[in-house]
Amino acid sequence: DSARNGFSFKGIKDYLECYRSGKLTPSQVAKNIIAMLEDCDKSTPPLRAIVQWDQEQIMLMAEASTTRYRNKCTLSCLDGIPVCLKEEFKVVPYHHRVGTVYLGTQPETEDATVAKKLREAGAMIIGVSNMHELGTGTTGCNPNRYHKIPRNPYNPNHFTGGSSSGSAAAVAAGLCPVAIGTDGGGSVRIPASFCGVVGLKGTFGRISCHGSLPLSYSTVSVGPICTSVADAAIVYSILAGPDLLYPYGLKQPRATLSDMCAPDLKGLKLGVDWTVFKACDAEVLSVCEKAVKHLQSLGASVVEVSLPEMEEARVAHVICILSEMRDFLQPDFNKHFHEMNLETRASLALASQFTALDYIKANRQRTRSMRFLQEIFSTVNCILTPAVPCTAPRIYESDLLTGSSDMSFTVRSMRFMQLGNFTGIPGLVVPIGYSTAGFPISLQVMAKWWDEAVLLRIGLKLEQFCDQTKKPSIYYDILA
């Protein structure tokens, strides 16, 4: 529980207090959400966070939850909590379009594992959220007819980040306190950072990817985007764990939240490679350095570490993710080339230039990078970096019509993200301040494999650093 002055996002706790006190029922909340979703679609420019929703479906889940609260037999602390899932997941009865115009021609009849777990926990799924077409970019720019460009709630003339663009926009705009995304090159953490909310990428295999399009099987992890670290911990504890339908996470250790609420950070060693850390805009660096000092003031010690071969790891990550996507999307590239956005075509065309030798060398680099990290994590508990080197980029008129393809921005925005995707370690981004223009800035914490608990412990303390949360310019107060 963190006491805040001024504006604060409404989180799981606020919803539960309303439900338990009888101030509001999930059914009343659902009606508010439906009204807000209608408003989002009509606003200028439209928010485009949720791209498919169904009034009847929302009300059915809400009414079932309202009955459970009345009978005092709720399913979990997500009962009645509004949630959305990235369009990359199969969610009944929506179309599994994955940001395209050609996939998901029929409504889905089977839920992805995460959707199933959320339903079993009693969550109210309010729809599926917008995403960068096939997850191939970091802006969220998707000009096709089903999606359009989601707007950053802090400034609608700027991008949300991608590829889990709609998920971050929905949470920052107050439509739901929880959204689920996938992250193969920063796709949860970049939009969470640009939209000023919390994003967690689990360890590779920690949360089941079954029922999401397997675009890149060796780099993608699933994770929640939430209004607070505590909420991310709740969602993580419900979604984490082995799934027989998803072999990569079968042998994982039990997910715990041990020591998450420890009063201080005494005994924790925070690793920082200052050369890597400083490769960002001056404004971002200034806020991030102060946040590191704040963690030190709570008893943690900062240890200088060296992250070797970062450039090699970044290139190898690109080779792995693009080669795997190109392999999986080969039939689509041949059959639906002219229905894809220009940027997607360019990315997949670039991917076709990599050879089997490149892919083999990239995976040798992965083994090296994982070994380096093993050594580093024997001396420190986590690694700190800024989340993204810059703040959310502007949307230009031409982006709305033809999309945007800016390779230098894509490469730059992923700078601090790729190590986590390449080696499978977990990462958490937490908003810690704003630029002079009012755009959110975040810090990233990465830990060793399966140690999400230490990320959440540090994340809770990072939240205390930001003394004031700025209200987004597009914000819906569902509980008002």
N, C-alpha and C positions, 0 to 999 in steps of 0.2 A: 504494500500500500504506500503510494507516494503522494504526499500533500503538495498540491501545486497552487500557485497564485494565478489568477486570470484564467485563460483558456486551457482546457485539457480535453484530449480526445475521450470519447465515451468507450470504455472497454468492457470486457466480459463481466467484471464486478458490478458495473453500473446497471447492466441488463439484469443480472441476478438479483440485485437489490430491489429493482422495480417489480420483478416477478414475485419474489418471496414476500414482499410487503403488500402485494396486491395493488400497488399503484398503477401498474399496467400489466396486461396479459400478453403472451406471445401473439395472440390473434390481433390485438390492438396495434402492436408493433408491426406486424405483417401488413396491416392496412396502411400504416404510415409509410412503410418501405415502398409499397406499390404506388402510392401517390408520388413519392420522391423519384421513383424510377420513371414514371410518366413525365415528371418535370424535367429530369435529366435529358430525356430524348427531345424535349421541346426547346430546351435552353439554347442560347446563341453564344458561342458555338456549343453543340451538344457535347456532353462529357464523354460519352462512348466508353464508359468503364465496363458496364454489363452489356453484353451484346445479345444474349438470349435469356429471356425470363418468361415465366408463365404464372399468371395470377392464381389460377386454380391450384397449381402445385404448391406455391408458397403458402396459400391459405390452408391446404390440407395438413402440411407439416406443422403449421402454427396452431391449428385447432387441436391436433393430437398432443402437442406440448402443453397447451392451456389446460387440457383435461388432466395431464400428468401432474401439473402444479396444483390443480384443485384437489387431486387425490393424494397429494404428497408422495408421489412415487416417481420422481424424476430419474432420468437415466444416467446423467453425468453433469458436470458443471458447464457443458456445452448445450444442455437442453434449452431449446428456444433461442439459441444465439444465432443471429444471421451470419451466414458464411457464403462466399462464392468460390468457385474453382475455375482456374484457367481453362480455356477451351481445349487445351492439350489433353485433358482428362475426359474419359467417357462418363457422362452424367445423364441418367434417364430423366426425362424423355427428350433431351436436347440433341442437336446435331453436333457430331464430333468433327468440326471443320478444321480445327488446328490453325485458325487464322487464314484459311484459303477460301476460294469460292467453289472448289471442285470436290473436296472431301466431305464426308458426312451427309450424303444426299438423303439418307433416311434417318428418322429419329433413333436415338440409341436405346437399346433394350437391356443393356447390362452395365452396371456401375463399375468404375475403376475401384481398386481396393480402398483408396483414401475416401472416395465418395461414400462407399459402403460403411466405412468406419465412422464417418461423420453422421450418417443417418442412424447408425446403431447408438451413437452418443446423444441422439435427439436434436442435433443441430438443424436449423432451418436453412436449407439451401435456397438462396434467393436468385440463383441463375449462374450462367457461365460468363467468365470475363474475357475481355479483349486480349489479344496477344499479337506480337510481331509475326508475320506470316511464317509458318513452319519454324518459328524460333530462331530465324537467321540473322537477327540484328539486335542492337542495344538501345535504339531510340524508342521503339514502340510504334514507329511510323508504318501504318498499314492502310493504304488508300483504297483498297478494294471495296466493292459495293456492300458486302455484309459487315464490314468492320469499321472503316473510317479511322480517323486518328484520335486516340484517347488524349484527353487534356490533363495537364498537371494541375491539380487543385490549388497549388500555391500561385500559379500564374498560367491561365489557359492558353497563353501564346507560346508556351514552352512544352517540350516533350516530357513524358512521364518516365522515360527509360524503358528498356525491354530486356527480355521478351515478355516477362509477366506484367505487361503494362497495365492492363485493366484491373488486375488484382491489387496493385499498389494504389491506383487512382481510386478504386472503390473504398479502400480502407481510409485513405487520407481525406476523402470527401464525406466520410461518415456513413456511407451506405451500409457498411457492415464492419464489425471490429476485427474480423478474421477473414483472410483469403488464402488460398493455396496456390503456389506456383511451382515451376520446375526451374532448375538452375544448372546449365551446362557450360556457361561462360560468364556467370554473374547475373543470370536472368531473374533471380529473386532479389539479389542484393543491390543491383544497380537501380531498378525502379523504386525499391524501398528507400534507397538513399536519396534519389531525386525528389521523391514525394514526402520525405520527412517522417517515415514510419520505420518500424523494426522489421528486419528480414533475417530469417535463419535458413541457411543451407545445411541440411544434415550431412553426416558422414555418408559417403557413397554406400548405398544399400540399406541405410538405417530406416528410411521410410519407403514403403513399396512403391515402385513405378508401374506396377501392373495396371493395365487399362489406360496408360498414357501412350501416345504414339512414340515408339522407340527410336527417336531421331538419332541419338548418339548414345550407345549403350554403355560406354566406359567413362563418360564425363558427367552425366546428368544425375543430380540428386533432387529430391523433393523437399519443400519446406514451407512453413507458414509466413505470411506477412501480416503483422498485427499492429495494434496501436501501442503496445507496451511489451517489455521483456517478459513480465509475468504471464501475459496472455500467450506469448510465443511458447513459454514453458508448458503451459496447460495443453495447448494444441499438440506440441511435440510429444508430450507424455501419452496422449491418446493415439497419435498416429504411428509412433515409432514401434518397431518390433518386426520379427520375421514374418514372412508371408510365403506360404508354400508355392504360390503362383509366381514368385519373384526370387529366383535362385541366388541373386547376388547378396542378399541380406540374411541368408538362412543361418549362418554361423555367428551372428553378432552377439556380443555380450548384452546383458540386460540394460535397458535404458533407465538411468536414475537421475534424480535431481539433487544428489548429495551435496551438502554444504551450500546450496544455492543461496540460502537466506542468512549466511554467516554475517555477523555485524560489520566485519571489516575485510580487508584483503591481505592480512598479515600472513607471511609465509609464501605468498604467490610471487613467482618470478615472471615478469613480462618481457618477452624478447622483442627488441627493436633493431632492425637494420636501417640505420639513419640514412644511408645513401638511397636505399629503396624508398623509405618513408617520405623523403623530401622531394620526390619526383612528382610534384603536384602544384596547382596554383597557389600563389602566396596566401590568399585568404583562407583556403582550405588548410594549408599547412599551419597557419597561425592558430586556428581553432583546435586542430588535432593535437598540436604540441601542448596546448593548455589542458586538454582532456587527459593526456598522458600524465601530466603533473598532478592532476586531481586524483588519479588512481594511485600515484605514489603517496599522496597525502593520506591515503586510507591504509597504508602499511605495506603495499606491494613494492617490490624492488624492480627497477628497470635494468635489464641486462642487455648489453650490446651484443647482437648476434650477426653473423654473416650469412645471407641467403645466397648460396653460390649458384651460378649458371641460370640466373633468372631469365636472361634473354633466350637461352636455349630452351628453357622450359616453356616460355611463352610461344615460341615458334612451334615447338613440338605439340603443345596443346591445340593450336590452330590446325595442324596437320591431322591430329587424331579426330577432333570434333567434326571438321569438314569432310574428311575421308569417310567417316562413319555415316554422316548425314547423306553424303553423295551415294554411298552404297545402298542405303535404305531407300532413298528417293529416286534411284535410277529409273524405275518404271514411270514415276510421276514426271520426271524431267523429260522423258521421251514422249509421253502421252499428253501431258498438260502444260507443256512449256509456255504456250501462249496465254494460259489463264493465270500464270504466276506473275507476281509483281516484278518489275524490272530489277530491283535490288536482289530478290531471291534468285533470279536467273543468273545474275552476275556472280553471286556467291557460289552457286552450284557449278557454274562454269569454271570458276577459279579452282574449286575443289577437284575438278576432273583432271587438273594438271599434276596433282600429287601422284606419286608412284608407290608401288608395294614397298620398294626400298625406303622411301621417305617414311612410310608408316612403321616399318620395322625399326628404323633408327629412332623415330619419335618415341616408340615404346621402350627402347633401351634407355632413352633419356628419362622416361617416367621412373624406371627402376632406380636410376641414379638419384633423381630428385627425391624419391621416397626414402632412400637411404640417408641422404643429407638431412631430411626432416626428422628421421628417427634419431639421429645424433643430436640435432638441435633440441628436440623435445625431451631428451634425457637431461638437459640442463635448465630448460625453462618450461613453464606451464602453458604459455600461449605466445602467439606472435601478433603484434599490433601493426596495422597500417591504416592510412586513410581508406575510406570505402572507395570513392571515385575521385580522381585527381581534379575534377572540375564540378560545376553545378549544372543543372538541367539546361540543355541547349534550346535555342529558339526554333519555333516552327515557321518556315517560310511558305508563302502562297503556293509556290511550285510543289512543295511537299504534299499538299492536299490533293493535287492532281496526279502527279507521277511518282510520288514517294521520294525517299531521300537515300542516297548512297554516299556515305562519307567514310571511307576506309580508315582515314587517319583518326577520326573520332571514335570509330568502333574499336580500333586497336588501343587507343588511349583510355577509353572508358573501362576496358577490361584489365587494365594494367595490374591492379591489385587483386583481381578476382581469379585469374587463371590458375594460380598455384593450387588453390583449393579444389578446383574442378579436375585438374590434371592428376593430382595425387590422392584425391578423395577425402582430404581432411575437412572437418566442418568449419563453417564461418558464420559469424553473426555481425550484422551492421546495426548500429544504434545512432539515432540523430543526436547531435551534440551542439548544434548552433546553426547560425544562418549567415549568409554572405551579406554585404551591405545592401545588395539589391533585394534581400529577403528570401533567398533560396536556401533550402535545407542543406546542411553539411553533416556527414556521418563519419564515424570511426568504425573500422573493422577489427574484430578479434577472431583469430583462428587458433584451433587447438589440435592436439593429436587425435588420431582416429578414435571414434566412439566417446570422446570426452566432451560432449555437448554441455554437460553439467557445469564445467568451469567457465564456458562461454557465457552461460546464463547468469552465473554468479557475478562475473565481471560486468556483464551488461546491466544488471540491476544497479550497480554502483555508477556506471557511466551515465545512466538516466538522471542521476542526481546532479550531474555536472551542469546540465542545461537548465538554467534557472527559470526560463520562461519558454513556453511553447507558443509559437505564433499561430494564430488561427488561419487556416487556408482560405483563399478568397472564394473558393467554392466549397461550402460545407453544409451538410444536412444534419440537423440534430434530430435523430429518429425518436429519442426519448422525451423531447420537449412537449 
